[in-house]
Amino acid sequence: MHEALRLKKSFYEELKPFHQFNDVTNDKNYLPLPKDWNVIITDIKGSTKAIQEGKYREVNLVGAASIVAVSKVLKTLDFPFVFGGDGATLFISTEKTPAVLECLEDLKQLAIKNFGLDLRVGIVSMKEILETGQTIEVAKYELTQGRTMAMMRGSGILLADKLIKENPTKYQPNLTPSGEADLTGLTCRWLPRASQNGKILTLLIQSRDPSLSVFQDIFKQFAAIFPEGIEDLNPAKAPNGKYKSIWACLKDEVRYQKSIWSFGFLKRLCEIIPAYFVFNLNLPIPSTRRYVALTPSHCDFRKFDQVLRMVIDCSESQITNLTLYLEELYQKGFIFYGLHVADQSLMTCFVEGLNQGEHFHFIDADKGGYVMASIQLKDQIKKASAPK
């Protein structure tokens, strides 16, 4: 019994990672989420309106902040999460859940006060999901040595999201803030990166078949449409990234703190000024050059949580060909999909150090890539479920 309990608490750490992204649908890479774990989902209420008002960077930052704040409680980033643009899906053991919910309540208050955004936090127990006959499984994809990210599948993920939004009284906890959300290491200092190949495409694909077998055909078609390989379309590979102005960085940093009269803000101030010159002048400092070179292999430009999510830098002709292919699959009843096209990508960073495995980067498209693409996806799902 003791050994079984230990495995439940550490099952994600002990998952054997896979190394080729196309293996994301391979059954052997997945283990069931233990029944004494919980599904926690964060998202920003009214995120579409906020993006239309020009607050897409703030939406991205608060969404990523929910992952960073939880990592501080868990003292590791090695736990199951997926960033969705305006929030995240997180799997948390029952033992850690109270502390995680407390930190998210602190973040919720900070988001309202400093960003004018309402962060919704909901929780559904895995036990309840299993009782409905739904499942959730988790795999671990190794981005690079020392840095992995979770892949998730199962109808229970979509069920949890539905329950949280439709029954807030039951599934959205009303907690009392206990302190200040710790966002140490969270930064949003890079300017948007212009597309190198034509456009930045945000892509969402959801299979209508629980077996997910359609994704094997989709990956084969990707190879035909993108012969250079998806890895080369990673927006973080865009050269010559530039820092925002020192003043712009400082205005952002103020909002990460309850007060500027803190050691945390002073520490960030001491980081920003030299970093601005180091990165914008491309000074020959080995540690920072290594960090820049490693960034593309430390980012989440593609992931899976029952929905394939990608942000790629590709040509307009490739977008046209892909759209025609996805529309054909949609009309045949195999998938739902959503697309958003922009000129630039955005990168929100979590930096604990400059070395291999010490940083992670959340990728989205400018002007609300994931959120805007989801509008088309949700519209297709709504039409399919409407009475004939």
Protein Blocks (a to p, Z undefined) as FASTA:
>chain_A
ZZmmmmmmmmmmmpccdfbfklmmgmklpccddfkbccdddddehklmmmmnopmmmmmm
mmmmmmmmmmmmnopabbcdddehjaccddddfklmmmmmmmmmmmmmmmmmmnopacdd
ddddfklmmmnopacddddddfbghiacdddedjklmmmmmmmmmmmmlmmccdddfbdc
dfehiacfbccdddfklpacddddddfbfnlmmmmmmmmmmmmmmmnopklmpmklpghi
acddfklmmmmmmmmpfbfbbfklmmmmmmmmmmmmmmmnopabfklmmmmmmmmmmccf
bccehiacddddddfklmmmmmmmmmmmmmnopaccdddddfbdcdddddfbfbehiacc
ddddeehlmmmmmmmmmmmmmmmmpcZZ
